[in-house]
């Protein structure tokens, strides 16, 4: 259900009246479990700030890319850490680490938020590129029904509803992360979150400028991807 709550004083969808560009929706699903404490969560936050700056500095991406960030943590808790927003207005949230890794529930929420946003685009006459979901984890799913949700993700990708990229940091179970996408997962080298987010920014910028029906060509991963 679309929330039309006016209690915060904001007019819903005013961003589309001011900016009718085609949008490229991008969801970040971030594992913020307890194993991400200390240096990993610090580097993740530094990377998110780099993503903010890079997107804002790109004249095309700033007005065409929309971001949503979902945080997975606790026993089975997932929250929207940053709701849909144009890149020009994006402010990187500060992530904190605690608890377990409810990746399945987080990915289910990502699919739901994408469907809701697509309905909003359609109602406002805004065209959009195929949404991207980036799942970033240093572990493996801890929720009991993650396998069914992983199958939903693969089905959505096979039917060209979304593009799912899974990225595992050190210690991640890549075999389980692979279940969420029809493409093989990538392994992050060390704690190169900043390099990863800069690559992500340049990639979504290219997609946002691409002609309709063009292939989702990604930028070269450079040195963040551990072969």
N, C-alpha and C positions, 0 to 999 in steps of 0.2 A: 504494500500500500504506500502511495506517495504521501509524504508528510507536507501538508499545506499550512503548518502552524506559523502564524504571523507574530507570535509572542515576542520574538527577538527584535522586532521592528524592521526586519529585512523583507523586501519584496521578493518572493520566489522567482527565480529564473531571470532576474534583471540582467544577468551577465549575457544572456542570449539576445536581449534587446540592444545591448551596447556592442555586442560582438557576435555576428552571425556566421563566423567562419566554421567550416567543417571541424569536428572535434576528433581527436585520437584519445580514447579513454585508456588509462593505464592504472592498474591496481597493484600495489605492493603488499604482499602478505608476508609479514616479518615475524619470525620466530624470536620471541623475547623471553624464552625460558631461562631458568636459573643458570644453566650452563653458559649463557651468554654474558654473565657478570664480568665486571672489571674491564679489561682491555677490549674484548670483542664488542661489548655494547658501546664503549667509548668510540671505537672506530666506526661502528655502524652510524652513530649520531654525527660524526664528522662527515661521513659519506653522504648522509641525507642533506646536510648543509651545502655540500658541494653540488648535489643534484639541484637544490633550490637555486643556487647562483647560476649554474650552467643553463638551466631552462629559462630563467629570467633574462639572461644576457642574449638569448637566441630569439630574434624578433618573430620568427615564424612559430617556433615551439611555444613561446610565451602566450600566444593567443589561440593556439590550436590544440595543445595537449592539456588534457584534464587528468588530475591525479586523485587517487583515493588510497589511503593507507590503513591496513588492518593489522592489528597487533594480536598475536597469539601468545598466551601466557597462563599462569595459574594452573588449576586442576583441569578445567575445561572452559576457561574464559576467553572470549574474543571480543575486542572492541574496535570500533572505527576510530582510529587515532587522528585521522584527518579526512573529513568528508570531501566529496567531489568538489574540486575547485580548479579554475584555470591556472595554468602554471605561473602566469604573471602575478597572481595573488597568493601563491603557495608559500607557506611558512613551515619549515621542517619541524615536526613535533619532536620532543625529547623522549626517547625510549628508555625504559628502565627494565631490568631483567628480574624475573622471579617465576617459580613454579615449573609446570610441565610444558608439554608441546602439543596442544590441540589443533594440529594442522588441518585435519579433516573439517572440523567445525569452521575454521577460518576460511578455508577454500569454499565451503558451502555458502558462507556469507558473501564472499567475493562474487560468486555466480549470481546470487540474489541481487546484490547492489548493481551489478552490470545490467541485469534485466530491467530493474527499476529506472536506471539512468537512460537506457535505450528508449523506454516509453516516454520519458521527459523530452529527449531529443525529438522524437517523432511529433509529440504534441506541440512543440515550439518550432517545428519546421527546420530543425538543424540536422544536417547529414553527419554521418560519423564513419570512421574507419573501424575495422574489426578490433575489439578491445584486446588488450594485453594484460595478462596476469603474470607477475613475477613472484614466485614462491622462494623465499630465502630461509634456510634452516641449518642449524648445526647439529641436529639430532634426527629423530624419527617420530612419526605420529604416536601420540599416547591416548587418543580418544578411541573408543571401542568400535565405532562404525566408520572409521576413516576409509576403509577399502571400498565401501559403497559410494562414498563421496568422490573418491579418486576416479571411480568408473564414470561418474557423472561428468567430471572434468574432461576425461578423455572423449566421452561421447559428444560433449559440447564442442571440443576442438575438431573432432572428426566431421562434425556438421557445420564447421566454419563459423561458429558462434563466438569463439574466443581463440586466442593463442596463449598457451600456457608454457612458461619457461621455469624450470626448477633449477635452483642453484644451491648446492650444498657447501657449507664451509667445512673446516676441518672437524672430523668426527661425525659428520652427517652420514646417514644410511642412504646411499645413492640408489640402492635397489628399491627401497620403499618410495623415495622421492620420484623415481622414474614412473611409478604407477599413476601419477597425476597428470602426465603429459604423453603425447604420442611422439615427442622428441626426447632424445637422451638428455639427462641432466648434466649440468656443468659443475665443476669443482672449483671453488674460489681458492686462489693461491694465498696462503697465509691469511692475513686480515686486510686484504686489498679492497675494502668496501668502497673507498673513494674512487679507485680506478674503475670498479664495476659500475658505480652510479654515473660516472662521467660517460662511460660507454653507453649506458642505458639512455641517458639524455640525448646523445648524438644519434642513437638508433631511432628513438621515437620522433625526434625532429625530422629525420629523413623520411620516415613513414608518413608523418603529418603533411609533408610537402609532395608526396608521391601522387601520381595520377590515379584516378579511380581504377580499382581492380588490379593494381600493380602488385607484384609479389612483395611479401614482407621481408625485404632484404635487410639484414642486420649489418652493422658496422663490424669490422674485424675486432675480435675480443681483446687483442693486444696481450698484455702480460698478466691480466687478472685471472685468466682461465688456466687452471692446472691441467695440462694434457696427461 
